[in-house]
Amino acid sequence: MKRTFVAIAAVAASSAPGALAENQIWIQADLEKSLPGEPRAAVGLDTEMRYQPDGQLDAFVIRPVLSFEVNERLEISGGYRYSQSIRTGADQIEHRLWQQADYRLFETWGVEFSSRTRLEQRYREGTSGTGWRVRQRIGLEYPLKGTGLTLSLSEEIMLGLNTTEWGNGSGLQENRSRAGFERTIAGTKWQIEYLQRDRDGETSDHIVIGVSKEL
């Protein structure tokens, strides 16, 4: 299995003071390739560039991935994530190990429910301590008959499991709510989403536009 993914995320944040990721543009490129002799296993590389509206680079992410499809309903994966946020002084650099399980729950009345559980171990350069965090997402997809569109909804919470000096807090850290549509045209999937993020008592609203293709 080979998969290439290119996404351009135009993010329109709320104008409230202190809103997160205001008016950023995210550009993602993901690559995936099955391992020889084992089509259920794959290696991948995900990259992401986040820009301010004036074109200034705000952050970039590199994430190698190893995944394995256990059966039709369960896929497990893991990898490493490097992120660098551009700052006026020293950049903020984070290293992250992660382990993940994606599973299809059930389907009823044409609606497919799925879930994703991810465990993260986060390290910040220039500080001490490892931040442990679990992320749980529940989602659904519903094909809209006669339109070629699929409605997707999801809710994700991020829970810190310990406290570090650099800011990984114990308890609820962030909540993400998504609602969007996707459509496949000539083998290419187009997607538009509304994303609301609630973090540290602040809320931001985003519009995400993406395109992906599997080869």
Buried (B, 14 or more C-beta within 10 A) or exposed (E): BEBBBBBEBBBBBBEEEEBBBBBBBBBBEBBBBBBEEEEEBBBBBBBBBBBBEEEEEBBBBEBBBBBBBEEEEEBBBBBEBBBBBEEEEEEBBBBBBBEBBBBBEEEEEEEBBBBBEBBBBBBBEEBEBBBBBEBEBBBBBBBEEEEEBBBBBBBBBBBBBEBBEBBBBBEEBBBBBBBBBBBBEEEEBBBBBBBBBBBEEEBBBBBBBBBBEEE
